């Protein structure tokens, strides 16, 4: 995080500085409702969200009761529909909505 702050100060490109600030934004962990745990792959920053693999996205959806609906699925603030044939980017978009990312964080600009 300190390195990103250094790059933000050094850049003369305001668009790059804005993007670096966005990617460095800290995410607060989502707690799973059944046992109150946080998934080990839960992203700590917007950048780490964008670096999640397909397997990690699948694992997050399963862990937070979104892949196979059960009694906890509807208790989360934002329920998502997880389909088996989704592309990685569709999974990323759904997971981003689920964890509360803003639309500006879900779009590549």
Residue pairs with C-beta under 8 A, 6 or more apart in sequence:
1 24
1 26
1 45
4 20
4 23
4 24
5 24
7 20
8 17
8 20
8 21
8 24
11 17
11 20
19 109
22 46
22 104
22 105
23 45
23 46
23 47
23 50
24 45
24 46
24 47
25 45
25 46
25 105
26 44
26 45
27 42
27 43
27 44
27 45
27 46
27 48
27 49
27 99
27 101
29 38
29 42
30 38
30 39
30 42
30 64
30 98
30 99
31 37
31 38
32 38
32 39
32 63
32 64
32 65
33 65
33 72
33 75
33 76
34 65
34 72
39 59
39 60
39 63
39 64
41 52
41 56
41 59
41 60
42 60
42 99
43 49
43 51
43 52
43 99
46 101
46 105
49 92
49 95
49 96
49 99
49 101
49 105
50 92
52 60
52 92
52 95
54 88
54 91
57 88
57 91
57 92
57 95
58 67
58 91
60 95
61 67
61 80
61 82
61 91
61 94
61 95
61 98
62 68
64 76
64 98
65 72
65 73
65 76
66 73
66 76
66 79
66 80
66 82
66 94
66 98
67 82
73 79
76 98
77 100
78 97
78 98
78 100
80 94
80 95
80 97
80 98
81 94
82 91
82 94
83 90
86 94
92 106
93 106
96 105
96 106
97 106
